[in-house]
């Protein structure tokens, strides 16, 4: 009996370890909601963590890594900080387990959609989602989640729940405050007819040395503007043109092999098998055989 108890405990422990360390495939889809000739987004940087990654604080200067993304669409510095289990601003939360990150796209242009699949751990280390992207055209406009725990993936990771939300809603797009707004040095001008040639390389504009702020009047204060009438479709704060923000992010779990039980189900099945085995053996041992003829 003692041996059976040990086998049962060992089996449960093994399957618990499988459940804790398991990973599930998650699809991230980003769909533009911008009208024709509206704003675009640079390839979206995404990261999955335990609630420990903070990308920015409104009203504070942008960190150098965020500056590079907001001015040039360069996610490399953020990726480096994230991969080292760091944060762009202090959170006081330690990372447990391994972070996962990547870049989605191509440019995300009006009417466009991009997606990628990531294998995420179910042990809590990838339970929260962060994103960041530069808004084009601009000198240093960006979209990102300021709260590390704004997007909880628990329901997606353990069930068939789908998480979907809009980004770039009116009043939520940020100006990094790192570069003076000037169409002669802004990036992505080639996506919109009638704009000057704009930025010819990385970090072309004059430093602004400001702080991160929400944008009230997009492009109204840009130098060398072709006129606001030509920029009407770019006004992402116009809820008639952008009723669902700049884009929608959808996060869903995908089943690559629905015939294979999930680890949690396997645990219950195994526990049942281990639990019933001794009883079955006892019944066999006490079975009364019929008398021989």
PyMOL commands that set and color helices and strands:
alter all, ss='L'
color gray80, all
select helices_A, chain A and resi 2-21+64-72+76-83+154-158+189-191+228-234+263-285
alter helices_A, ss='H'
color red, helices_A
select strands_A, chain A and resi 23-32+40-41+44-49+100-104+113-121+128-136+141-144+162-167+174-175+213-214+247-253
alter strands_A, ss='S'
color yellow, strands_A
deselect
rebuild
show_as cartoon
